């Protein structure tokens, strides 16, 4: 077996150089814990629509370590069951488990301000790499990690695919840019069936104030999720090749359908909730406020609700009541 110690040291040096890795105890953990062990039996590499399986057993050792110690997130499962050793060729699928990029893992641990004697509860073991880093520094007896998937991992797709990392205490709050697989309970059921039938009954039609393609960007998508939490962004193609763009909220039986002509977008909306009105209002307010980043979002958590807001912008204020 090829010794991965040089790769571990190289990774630690790179993480420290970029400001992600600060604490001496955590650097020692990164240099000691072999990430490749937590990637067995293999990973899937993105080929732009297809996923190429790469296994430890089927790859030259040096190349396997190069993959294992890169700075990218590595997908370890597709569609809730498929692992790299079960496929001999590239396949389509939706990632449902991954080994998160080491930079995100160490930043998350650094933000906890852990010290010897602290105890940690980790919800979502995933591949176990982050658990191992904390066990190395704090002692295994001080780390409890919980996982719902007996085979592997962090599960699910996202509705608008823009998430945040929140570090909070009893008296503080804050958000930072980050992204993970969602918990199983948050898994989104894809909108399927006859989309034209779903959008047959329209309540309003107008030109948009901002293009819906803004939702391809991180912060607008994040705000859209706050403004319309149940909305799913759906892309489709007509038989003639024309692209279609929709927002659906299946629980509220509401939709917004977008069409473009001569650089202008038209939105047709239907159902009890005007999805695009809510999202567009947030995007217009965000632009007027100077495009604040996600670290400007404040979060307050109580037993009754989660409240999000951006200081000085009353229109960017949402309270999600807990059921």
Secondary structure, 3 states (H helix, E strand, C coil): CCCCHHHHHHHHHHHHHCCCCCCHHHHHHHHHCCHHHHHCCEEEEECCCCEEEEECCCCCHHHHHHHHCCCCCEEEEECCCECHHHCCCCECCCEEEEECCHHHHHHHHHHCCCCCCCCEEEECCCCCHHHHHHHHHHCHHHEEEECCCCCCCCCCCCCCCCCEEECCECCECCEEECCCCCCHHHCCCCCCCCHHHHCCCCCEEEECCCCHHHHHCHHHHHHHHHHCCCCEEEEEECCCCCEEEEEEEHHHCEEEEEEEECCEEEEEEECCCCHHHHHHHHHHHHHHCCCCCHHHEEEEECCCEEEEEECCCCCCEEEEECC
